[in-house]
Amino acid sequence: MSAAPMRVLCLHGFSMSGGALQSHMRRVASALEPHASFTFLDAPHTIERHPMVPRALLDDGPARAWWLPTQRADRRWDFDGVDESIELVRLVQAAEVARCGAPFDALLGFSQGAGLASLLVALQETPRPSRPIEHPVRFACFFGGFQFAPATPDFSADFRGAPFSLPSLHVYGAKDTIIRPRQGIKLAALFTDEQRVSVEHEGGHVVAHDPASLRAYSNFFEARGREALAHTQTVPNGGALPWPAPEVRGAGEGEGQRPSAVARGA
């Protein structure tokens, strides 16, 4: 018996789009195809393209963001529009439950999307969250990520439950000048040693696809697949799984049921 491919909801970086991240991750998605399928979500806010974002990370569509950042005189940040992004993810998860009976198995965030994913995981994992998560994920992946920690909105109390035991993959580039490696290391420290995997590659602000990184991703996803299969096999007949095995669908099925903000890919 083999587990169905795990379903991963992907959150793009600042000034990108779901389609741009899908194109950027094509090699990674192809390498992980036996283990997972990836869905790429568009952030709710449209913005002007940011000059610091490398052209290789962009596409021809509108630039988008999960929040609109403003730096204060004291160098702290205000993130405007976070509530809309939390609500969008909630709606997409609810739509996935309606579509196939279970939420996405995992969140994958790149850059700003990884910052949002860190907040969503904290809200899921902390004992008394300020905003409960209706549909929890089984694991999370952070690429070029950082901890969500603006002055406003203040979710700092939700991170006090760390270290979190959720399985997590943390990938950061030694030459990243946009999100420094130390920020990825700080984010990884929010998770228990036993359940986290950290990968440092020699590149910059990218979702790395060198052979060593791909092997590490594959090993991580294989382990999550074994956990899902073992859990399925230990539940008594008729028992309810917290994350039921998803129905496997072809790329063209169920188009009319999909939220318009979602782009699905391999």
Disulfide bonds with the S-S distance in Angstrom:
none
